[in-house]
Amino acid sequence: MNRPWFAIFWFMIWGLFQAYAVTSIFAGTWQKPEKFPEEAYFSLIYPDMFFIPLYLLTAGLLLRRHWLGSVLAFVAGGGVIYVMIYLLALSGLSGAVNLIADGIFLACTLISLWQVGHRVSVRNAVQHAGSS
């Protein structure tokens, strides 16, 4: 069975990017978009600190073809989707950079989840069982 390479790379890249972002926010070097209320924006930091290891663990488990990688992919993907919708709502769906970046991040997450879901779908399980 093939590995879900797009999902593996996406969760690894997203985890590393989030680690960089959280570190930069704590260091005071991250530029917060002007439209975002400070309290709401910074309320994402602490949940993100929990999810960063989850993103990286998910990529590693998917790489090793461990069944838990598929389960964690949907938990991690749900976290990314939540954050993207939250950020899009905070921006008031304005600002080209915010809309484009958040839209790309959301699309990559949905593609990753589709790839993982397709890989473990019942249809594929039945096909593989029938060919054995």
C-alpha positions in Angstrom: 0.0 0.0 0.0 1.4 3.4 -0.9 2.1 6.0 1.7 0.1 9.2 1.7 3.1 11.4 0.7 1.2 14.6 0.4 -0.3 14.2 3.8 3.1 13.2 5.3 4.8 16.3 3.9 1.9 18.6 4.7 1.7 17.7 8.4 5.5 17.9 8.7 5.7 21.3 7.0 2.7 22.6 9.0 4.1 21.3 12.3 7.5 23.0 11.6 5.8 26.2 10.5 3.6 26.3 13.6 6.7 25.7 15.8 8.4 28.6 14.1 5.3 30.8 14.4 4.7 30.1 18.1 8.4 30.7 18.9 8.3 34.0 16.9 5.2 35.1 18.8 6.8 34.4 22.2 10.0 36.2 21.0 7.9 39.2 19.8 9.1 39.0 16.2 5.8 37.8 14.7 3.8 40.5 12.9 0.2 40.2 13.9 -2.3 41.3 11.2 -3.8 44.6 12.2 -7.4 43.4 11.8 -7.0 40.7 14.3 -8.1 41.5 17.9 -5.1 40.8 20.2 -6.9 38.6 22.7 -8.5 36.4 20.1 -5.3 36.1 18.1 -3.1 35.1 21.0 -5.7 32.6 22.3 -4.6 30.3 19.5 -1.0 30.0 20.9 -1.6 27.6 23.7 -3.8 25.1 21.8 -1.2 25.3 19.0 1.5 24.3 21.4 -0.4 21.0 22.0 -1.0 20.4 18.3 2.6 21.0 17.1 3.8 17.6 18.5 0.6 16.0 17.2 1.3 17.3 13.6 4.8 15.9 13.7 3.8 12.6 15.3 1.1 12.2 12.7 3.6 12.7 9.8 6.0 10.1 11.4 3.2 7.5 12.0 1.9 8.0 8.4 5.5 7.5 7.2 5.8 4.3 9.1 2.3 3.1 7.9 1.1 2.8 11.5 -2.7 2.6 11.8 -2.7 5.3 14.5 -1.2 7.8 11.9 -4.5 7.7 10.0 -6.5 8.3 13.1 -4.3 11.1 14.3 -4.4 12.7 10.8 -8.1 13.4 11.2 -7.5 14.9 14.7 -4.6 17.0 13.5 -6.5 18.0 10.3 -9.5 19.0 12.4 -7.1 21.3 14.4 -5.8 22.9 11.2 -9.3 23.4 9.8 -10.5 24.9 13.1 -7.6 27.4 13.1 -8.0 28.3 9.4 -11.8 29.0 9.9 -11.0 30.9 13.1 -8.4 33.1 11.3 -10.6 33.6 8.3 -13.4 34.8 10.6 -11.0 37.1 12.5 -10.0 38.7 9.2 -13.6 39.3 8.3 -12.8 37.6 5.0 -10.7 40.6 4.0 -7.1 41.1 3.2 -5.7 39.3 0.1 -2.7 37.8 1.8 -4.8 36.4 4.7 -7.4 35.0 2.3 -4.9 33.4 -0.1 -2.6 32.0 2.6 -5.4 30.6 4.8 -7.2 29.3 1.7 -4.1 27.5 0.5 -3.5 26.1 4.0 -7.1 24.9 4.2 -6.9 23.3 0.8 -3.7 21.5 1.6 -5.3 20.1 4.8 -8.4 19.0 3.0 -6.3 17.3 0.3 -4.3 15.5 3.0 -7.4 14.3 4.8 -8.9 13.1 1.5 -5.6 11.2 0.7 -5.6 9.6 4.1 -9.3 8.8 4.0 -9.1 7.4 0.6 -6.2 5.2 1.6 -8.1 3.7 4.6 -11.6 3.7 3.0 -13.8 0.6 3.3 -13.9 0.3 -0.5 -10.1 -0.1 -0.5 -10.1 -2.5 2.4 -12.6 -4.7 0.5 -10.6 -4.5 -2.7 -7.4 -5.5 -0.9 -9.1 -8.3 1.0 -10.6 -9.7 -2.2 -7.2 -9.7 -4.0 -5.4 -11.7 -1.2 
